Amino acid sequence: MMNSIFRSFKATKPLNRITFYHNPNSAASLYLLEKLNRFSELPSTFNRYGGASQALPPQELGKFSVELKESKIPTYEEYTQVHDFLHMHPENALSFEQVFPVMFDSETHTLCKKTATNTNKQQKFLGDLETFSREEYEMIHNAFKQQPHGNIFRAPLVVDWENSLIAVGEKGLDRIMANYLSCGIQDTGKGDYNYSYKANNQRKNTVDQHSHTHVHPHVAEFADLF
C-alpha cells in the first residue's frame, strides 16, 4: 500500500519548467526553437513532453516541460530570478548581457573580461550590476510593449529554472539539455545539419540544493571567461 502511494507521488511530481522567450522575427530564435523541438524527438526525450505512458517506471517519466512565450519580456519576478542566476555560471552573465542590452552602456561596459581586454570597453562586475526596482522595470516593460523588437530585450532566451541556467544560443541550449538527456548531448541534426555534441551529465547527489553555500555543478565551467 505504502509503495503504491509512494509511486503515485513520484509519478505526479511537477515537471521542471523550461521557458523559451521567442522572437518569431528572429532567425536565431526560430533556429533555437527548432533545435529544441529536435531534442524532443530524440528517444531519450520523446516522453518528456507530456506524452509519457503511465506504464513507464516513475523515474522514466518526463522531467521537464516547455513554456513558450512569444514576443514577451520576462515579468519582474522572472527578471529578478534570472538576475540571481548570474553567479551560477559564467555563460549566464554573458547571455544576460546579450538579451538585456538596455541594462548596459554597450559602448563602454561589458561583463566579459576577454571583451574588455580586447576592446576599449570597461569590465563591469556582477557585484556592480544593480537589480532594477519594480517601478523601474515597469517602465522598461512598457517601453518593450511599444517597441518589442528593439534594444530593450532581445530574444531568444531559454531559462531552466530548476538548474539555474540561461541560454541564448545552441551552445547554451546544449548545456541545459545535458541535464535531461540520459546519454548526454546527441546528434540532433537533420537534413543538411550535421551537429555532434558531447556532454558530461554527471550530477553530484550530495549537493544540498537548499543551501546558500552550495556550489552549483556548472560554476567552474568556462572559468577562463572571467
C-alpha positions as CSV (number, residue, x, y, z in Angstrom):
1,M,0.0,0.0,0.0
2,M,2.7,2.5,1.0
3,N,4.8,1.6,-2.0
4,S,1.8,2.3,-4.3
5,I,1.3,5.7,-2.7
6,F,5.0,6.5,-3.0
7,R,5.0,5.5,-6.7
8,S,1.9,7.7,-7.3
9,F,3.6,10.6,-5.5
10,K,6.7,10.3,-7.7
11,A,4.8,10.0,-10.9
12,T,2.8,13.2,-10.2
13,K,5.9,15.2,-9.2
14,P,5.7,18.6,-11.1
15,L,7.9,18.7,-14.2
16,N,10.9,21.1,-14.3
17,R,9.9,24.2,-16.2
18,I,12.0,25.5,-19.1
19,T,10.8,28.8,-20.5
20,F,11.6,29.9,-24.1
21,Y,11.2,33.6,-24.8
22,H,10.7,33.6,-28.6
23,N,11.0,36.3,-31.2
24,P,9.3,35.0,-34.3
25,N,11.0,37.6,-36.5
26,S,14.5,36.4,-35.4
27,A,16.3,33.8,-37.4
28,A,18.3,32.9,-34.4
29,S,15.2,32.4,-32.3
30,L,13.5,30.3,-34.9
31,Y,16.6,28.1,-35.2
32,L,16.9,27.6,-31.5
33,L,13.2,26.7,-31.1
34,E,13.6,24.2,-34.0
35,K,16.6,22.7,-32.2
36,L,14.6,22.4,-29.0
37,N,11.9,20.6,-31.0
38,R,14.6,18.2,-32.4
39,F,15.8,17.5,-28.9
40,S,12.2,16.5,-28.0
41,E,12.2,13.9,-30.8
42,L,15.2,12.0,-29.5
43,P,14.4,8.6,-28.0
44,S,15.8,9.8,-24.6
45,T,13.5,12.8,-24.5
46,F,10.4,11.7,-26.5
47,N,8.4,11.0,-23.4
48,R,9.4,14.2,-21.6
49,Y,6.8,16.5,-23.2
50,G,3.7,15.2,-21.6
51,G,3.3,12.1,-23.7
52,A,4.7,9.6,-21.2
53,S,3.0,6.3,-20.8
54,Q,1.7,5.5,-17.3
55,A,3.2,2.0,-17.7
56,L,6.7,3.5,-17.5
57,P,8.5,3.5,-14.2
58,P,8.2,6.8,-12.3
59,Q,11.9,7.6,-12.8
60,E,11.4,7.3,-16.6
61,L,8.5,9.8,-16.8
62,G,9.0,13.3,-18.1
63,K,11.5,15.6,-16.4
64,F,10.7,19.0,-17.9
65,S,8.0,20.9,-19.7
66,V,8.5,23.8,-22.2
67,E,6.7,27.1,-21.7
68,L,6.8,29.2,-24.9
69,K,6.5,33.0,-24.5
70,E,6.3,34.7,-27.9
71,S,7.1,38.4,-28.2
72,K,7.1,38.8,-24.4
73,I,9.6,40.1,-21.9
74,P,10.2,38.4,-18.6
75,T,7.9,39.6,-15.7
76,Y,9.6,41.4,-12.9
77,E,9.6,38.2,-10.8
78,E,11.2,36.3,-13.6
79,Y,13.7,39.0,-14.2
80,T,14.9,39.1,-10.6
81,Q,15.1,35.3,-10.5
82,V,17.2,35.3,-13.7
83,H,19.4,38.0,-12.1
84,D,20.0,35.7,-9.2
85,F,21.2,33.0,-11.6
86,L,24.1,35.2,-12.9
87,H,26.6,33.9,-10.4
88,M,25.8,30.2,-11.1
89,H,27.6,30.0,-14.5
90,P,29.8,32.5,-16.4
91,E,27.8,31.9,-19.5
92,N,24.7,33.1,-17.6
93,A,26.2,36.5,-17.3
94,L,27.2,36.7,-20.9
95,S,23.7,35.6,-22.0
96,F,22.1,38.2,-19.7
97,E,24.2,40.9,-21.3
98,Q,23.0,39.9,-24.8
99,V,19.3,39.8,-24.0
100,F,19.1,42.9,-21.8
101,P,21.2,45.5,-23.7
102,V,19.1,48.2,-22.2
103,M,20.7,47.5,-18.8
104,F,24.2,48.2,-20.1
105,D,26.0,51.0,-21.7
106,S,27.1,48.8,-24.6
107,E,29.5,51.4,-25.9
108,T,31.7,51.4,-22.8
109,H,30.8,48.5,-20.5
110,T,30.8,44.7,-20.7
111,L,30.6,41.8,-18.3
112,C,33.1,39.8,-20.3
113,K,36.8,40.1,-19.3
114,K,38.0,39.0,-22.7
115,T,35.9,41.6,-24.5
116,A,37.1,44.3,-22.1
117,T,40.7,43.2,-22.7
118,N,40.4,43.2,-26.5
119,T,38.4,46.4,-26.8
120,N,38.2,49.8,-25.2
121,K,35.3,48.8,-23.0
122,Q,35.4,48.7,-19.3
123,Q,34.6,45.5,-17.5
124,K,31.5,45.6,-15.3
125,F,31.4,43.1,-12.4
126,L,28.4,41.3,-11.3
127,G,28.6,42.8,-7.9
128,D,28.2,46.2,-9.6
129,L,25.1,45.2,-11.5
130,E,22.2,46.5,-9.6
131,T,18.7,45.0,-9.7
132,F,16.0,47.3,-11.1
133,S,13.2,48.2,-8.7
134,R,9.7,47.1,-9.7
135,E,8.9,50.7,-10.7
136,E,12.0,50.9,-12.9
137,Y,11.3,47.6,-14.5
138,E,7.7,48.6,-15.2
139,M,9.0,51.5,-17.3
140,I,11.2,49.0,-19.2
141,H,8.3,46.7,-19.7
142,N,6.1,49.4,-21.1
143,A,8.9,50.6,-23.4
144,F,9.2,47.0,-24.7
145,K,5.4,46.9,-25.5
146,Q,5.8,49.9,-27.7
147,Q,9.0,48.6,-29.4
148,P,9.0,44.8,-28.9
149,H,11.9,44.1,-31.2
150,G,14.2,47.0,-30.3
151,N,17.2,47.2,-28.0
152,I,15.3,46.6,-24.7
153,F,15.0,42.8,-24.7
154,R,16.5,40.6,-27.4
155,A,15.0,37.1,-27.6
156,P,15.7,34.2,-27.8
157,L,16.2,33.4,-24.2
158,V,16.0,29.9,-22.7
159,V,15.6,29.6,-18.9
160,D,16.0,26.4,-17.0
161,W,14.6,27.4,-13.6
162,E,15.4,24.2,-11.9
163,N,19.1,24.2,-12.8
164,S,19.6,28.0,-12.7
165,L,20.8,28.1,-16.3
166,I,20.0,30.6,-19.1
167,A,21.0,30.4,-22.7
168,V,20.8,32.5,-25.9
169,G,22.4,30.1,-28.4
170,E,22.9,26.5,-29.3
171,K,25.9,26.0,-27.0
172,G,23.9,27.2,-24.0
173,L,20.9,25.0,-25.0
174,D,23.2,22.0,-25.2
175,R,24.4,22.7,-21.7
176,I,20.8,22.9,-20.5
177,M,19.7,19.7,-22.3
178,A,22.7,17.8,-20.9
179,N,20.8,17.8,-17.6
180,Y,17.9,15.9,-19.1
181,L,19.3,13.6,-21.8
182,S,20.1,10.2,-20.4
183,C,23.2,9.8,-22.7
184,G,24.4,13.4,-22.8
185,I,24.2,15.5,-25.9
186,Q,23.5,13.5,-29.1
187,D,23.4,14.4,-32.8
188,T,20.2,16.4,-33.3
189,G,20.9,17.3,-36.9
190,K,18.5,16.5,-39.7
191,G,18.9,17.0,-43.4
192,D,21.8,19.3,-44.2
193,Y,22.5,19.8,-40.5
194,N,25.5,18.0,-39.0
195,Y,25.9,18.5,-35.3
196,S,27.8,16.3,-32.9
197,Y,27.8,17.1,-29.2
198,K,29.4,15.7,-26.1
199,A,28.4,16.5,-22.6
200,N,29.1,15.2,-19.1
201,N,25.8,14.5,-17.4
202,Q,27.3,13.5,-14.1
203,R,25.5,15.1,-11.2
204,K,26.6,15.4,-7.6
205,N,23.8,13.8,-5.5
206,T,25.4,15.1,-2.3
207,V,24.8,18.7,-3.1
208,D,22.3,20.4,-0.8
209,Q,20.0,22.2,-3.2
210,H,18.6,24.4,-0.5
211,S,21.9,25.6,1.0
212,H,23.1,29.2,0.3
213,T,26.7,28.0,0.3
214,H,26.3,25.1,-2.2
215,V,28.5,25.0,-5.3
216,H,26.5,24.7,-8.4
217,P,27.8,22.0,-10.7
218,H,28.2,24.4,-13.6
219,V,30.0,27.2,-11.7
220,A,33.5,26.0,-12.5
221,E,32.9,25.6,-16.3
222,F,34.3,28.1,-18.7
223,A,36.1,29.9,-15.8
224,D,38.6,31.4,-18.2
225,L,35.8,33.7,-19.5
226,F,36.3,35.9,-16.4
